[in-house]
Amino acid sequence: MPDDPKRGDNGGPPLEQPHEWGEGPFGNYFEWKAARQKAWDVPYDIAVMRARRAEALGLTYDEYALEIMERGHYLQKTDTDRIAEIKRRRALRY
C-alpha cells in the first residue's frame, strides 16, 4: 500500500492486477464456466462407458473425453498415432 494514498482510496488491492476470471469482461468468466460445466455434464452411463474405453486405450477419462469434445472423434485401438501423441503431451505436463 502506498505511503500517500489518493483521496477516496479505501486501501484495497489495485484493480489493474489480474483476477481469477482473467482478462476481459467480468461476465466472460461466468459464461465460460457455465459452458465448461455443461460440456462435462454427461449422463452417468455415458461417463462410465467413456471411462472404460479410456482405460482400455491407456488414457485418462479427461484425455478421452477431450478428444471427443475437441475433435468429434471416438478413439479406437487402431488410432495408435493419436493415442501416442496424447500420451506424449501427458508426459510433458508432468
C-alpha positions in Angstrom: 0.0 0.0 0.0 1.4 3.4 -0.9 2.5 5.7 1.9 0.4 8.6 0.5 -2.9 7.1 -0.6 -5.0 9.2 -3.0 -8.2 10.9 -1.9 -11.0 8.3 -1.9 -8.7 5.3 -1.8 -10.1 2.6 0.5 -6.7 0.8 0.7 -8.0 -2.2 -1.3 -5.9 -4.1 -3.9 -5.2 -2.5 -7.2 -7.9 -3.2 -9.8 -5.3 -3.5 -12.5 -4.0 -6.8 -11.2 -5.3 -10.0 -12.9 -8.2 -11.7 -11.2 -9.2 -15.3 -11.2 -11.5 -14.7 -14.1 -8.6 -13.5 -16.2 -8.5 -10.7 -18.8 -11.6 -9.3 -20.5 -15.0 -8.5 -19.2 -16.1 -9.9 -15.9 -19.1 -11.8 -17.3 -17.0 -13.9 -19.7 -15.6 -15.8 -16.8 -19.1 -17.0 -15.7 -20.2 -17.7 -19.3 -17.1 -19.8 -19.9 -17.5 -21.6 -16.5 -21.2 -22.5 -17.3 -20.3 -23.7 -20.8 -17.5 -25.8 -19.5 -19.6 -27.4 -16.8 -22.4 -28.1 -19.3 -19.8 -29.8 -21.7 -18.5 -32.1 -18.9 -22.0 -32.9 -17.5 -22.9 -36.1 -19.3 -25.3 -38.9 -18.2 -23.8 -41.5 -15.8 -23.9 -44.4 -18.3 -22.0 -42.4 -20.9 -19.4 -41.3 -18.4 -18.9 -45.0 -17.4 -18.6 -46.1 -21.0 -16.0 -43.3 -21.7 -14.0 -44.2 -18.6 -13.9 -47.9 -19.7 -12.9 -47.1 -23.2 -10.2 -44.6 -22.0 -8.8 -47.2 -19.7 -8.7 -49.8 -22.5 -6.7 -47.3 -24.6 -4.3 -46.3 -21.7 -5.8 -42.8 -21.5 -7.4 -40.9 -18.7 -11.1 -40.1 -18.8 -10.3 -36.4 -19.4 -8.0 -37.2 -22.3 -10.6 -39.4 -23.9 -13.5 -37.0 -23.3 -11.5 -34.0 -24.6 -10.7 -35.9 -27.8 -14.5 -36.3 -28.4 -15.3 -32.7 -27.5 -12.5 -31.1 -29.4 -12.3 -33.3 -32.5 -15.6 -35.2 -32.5 -13.6 -38.4 -32.8 -14.1 -41.5 -30.7 -10.7 -43.1 -30.4 -10.2 -46.7 -31.3 -7.3 -49.1 -30.7 -6.3 -48.5 -34.4 -5.7 -44.8 -33.7 -2.2 -45.6 -32.4 -0.5 -42.4 -33.6 -3.1 -40.1 -32.0 -3.0 -42.1 -28.7 0.8 -41.9 -28.7 0.6 -38.1 -29.2 -1.8 -37.7 -26.3 0.4 -39.7 -24.1 3.5 -37.7 -25.1 1.6 -34.5 -24.2 0.8 -36.0 -20.8 4.4 -36.8 -20.2 5.4 -33.2 -21.0 2.9 -31.9 -18.5 4.2 -34.0 -15.6 
